[in-house]
Amino acid sequence: MTGSVQTKKGRPNYFAVLNIYDDNGKRKLKWVDTGIPTKGNNKRKADEKLNELIRRHENSTIDLSSDIYFLDFMKQWLETVNLTLEPTTYDGYKRIFDNHISPHFKPKRLRIIDVTPAHIQQYINAKLEDVSANTVRKHMANITKCFENAVKQNLITFNPAKRIELPKKVKYTGAKFYNEKQIEQLINCCKGDPLEIVIKLTLIYGLRRSEVLGLKWGAIDLGEQVLSIVHTVVKTGRVVHKRNQTKNDSSSTTFPIPEVMVEELQKWKVQQEAHKLLQPNDYVDEGYVCTYPDGRLLATEFVSHHFALLLKKNGMPHIRFHDLRHSSASYLKYLGFDLKDIQTWLRHGDIQTTLNLYTHLDMEAKKNIADKLNAKYRSFETPE
């Protein structure tokens, strides 16, 4: 194979032009963006890139005449992996493709063999202006898997997504939680609220929103005083996924029910039965615990939105609904339980997750110490 290095008007990089011959001996020119800028003394680097491309073609079965566009291939890849993914996971992949990857690459009209590490790095740099570094890393996980599949199919010789600089993962530090006094205040002010049973279940068991909404009466035995976490409700986009599966294996478990929670559940079950009698033709009975008065499952967005309103109405500090899970851990620590106990109760698959949470809890303890020291040392001051 032969080739040359060329430039294109209005394009900032050198192109490697390869002379490719089909089975009938007909020549076809293949233009490959080297990703090497024309500005500066880069002609030698471009020549080296040309020679590399020629060697790769001669030593592999890669078809450099392939006309498969990157976006078309990724669509096909998504449909293939859809057969092995959970619906919520696939929906997440698809949203990333539709809302981010496709709009960025569509104007470029790149074939999959044309995509270079420089193109991928440009995507990363552009996305970092709109979304967080952690979100960009999620995008790259999908792009990397897609190109890995292309390597396996002999469409490309290497994965360009593995030759870039990923942004450093940023540890989330925005999690908040209530201390024991605030938890007690929340328990009191949620009485009679549509989220009362939701809040109490979440605080006692440290449940995720998907788990508390997915709790069904069939998973609760009030006589034996046990409940099981086996069903979840997750909304992605406009689609609500109800599935007999939890986040991970460690999330599926059976809990004992404290006597106080048995009483709360019995009381709520009586209320649901009363609602059902009042609207026999309109009541929706799917067996869920956390419902509207007409039996419909509480919407995920209603839980988050109404929870914020409840806190504001009662003058409590704003936290996310998910932060009730952290608050549950806070209360367990206040009650004297150790790291392993909290990991078991919250069903953390990795002890590091519990350790990270403990870091936040320890900071709260340090703040309390600092406040008490401040008050004590203030008392030493002599009035002027």
Stockholm file with secondary structure:
# STOCKHOLM 1.0

chainA/1-384         MTGSVQTKKGRPNYFAVLNIYDDNGKRKLKWVDTGIPTKGNNKRKADEKLNELIRRHENSTIDLSSDIYFLDFMKQWLETVNLTLEPTTYDGYKRIFDNHISPHFKPKRLRIIDVTPAHIQQYINAKLEDVSANTVRKHMANITKCFENAVKQNLITFNPAKRIELPKKVKYTGAKFYNEKQIEQLINCCKGDPLEIVIKLTLIYGLRRSEVLGLKWGAIDLGEQVLSIVHTVVKTGRVVHKRNQTKNDSSSTTFPIPEVMVEELQKWKVQQEAHKLLQPNDYVDEGYVCTYPDGRLLATEFVSHHFALLLKKNGMPHIRFHDLRHSSASYLKYLGFDLKDIQTWLRHGDIQTTLNLYTHLDMEAKKNIADKLNAKYRSFETPE
#=GR chainA/1-384 SS CEEEEECCTTCSEEEEEEEEECTTCCEEEEEEEEEEESSSSCHHHHHHHHHHHHHHHHTSCCCTTCCCBHHHHHHHHHHHHTTTSCHHHHHHHHHHIIIIIHHHHGGGCCBGGGCCHHHHHHHHHHHTTTSCHHHHHHHHHHHHHHHHHHHHTTSCSSCGGGSSCCCCCCCCCCCCCCCHHHHHHHHHHTTTSTTHHHHHHHHHHTCCHHHHHTCBGGGEETTTTEEEECCEEEEETTEEEEESCCSSGGGCEEEECCHHHHHHHHHHHHHHHHHHHHCTTTCCCSSBSSBCTTSCBCCHHHHHHHHHHHHHHTTCCCCCTTHHHHHHHHHHHHTTCCHHHHHHHHTCSSHHHHHHHHHHHHHHHHHHHHHHHHHHHHTTSCCC
#=GC SS_cons         CEEEEECCTTCSEEEEEEEEECTTCCEEEEEEEEEEESSSSCHHHHHHHHHHHHHHHHTSCCCTTCCCBHHHHHHHHHHHHTTTSCHHHHHHHHHHIIIIIHHHHGGGCCBGGGCCHHHHHHHHHHHTTTSCHHHHHHHHHHHHHHHHHHHHTTSCSSCGGGSSCCCCCCCCCCCCCCCHHHHHHHHHHTTTSTTHHHHHHHHHHTCCHHHHHTCBGGGEETTTTEEEECCEEEEETTEEEEESCCSSGGGCEEEECCHHHHHHHHHHHHHHHHHHHHCTTTCCCSSBSSBCTTSCBCCHHHHHHHHHHHHHHTTCCCCCTTHHHHHHHHHHHHTTCCHHHHHHHHTCSSHHHHHHHHHHHHHHHHHHHHHHHHHHHHTTSCCC
//
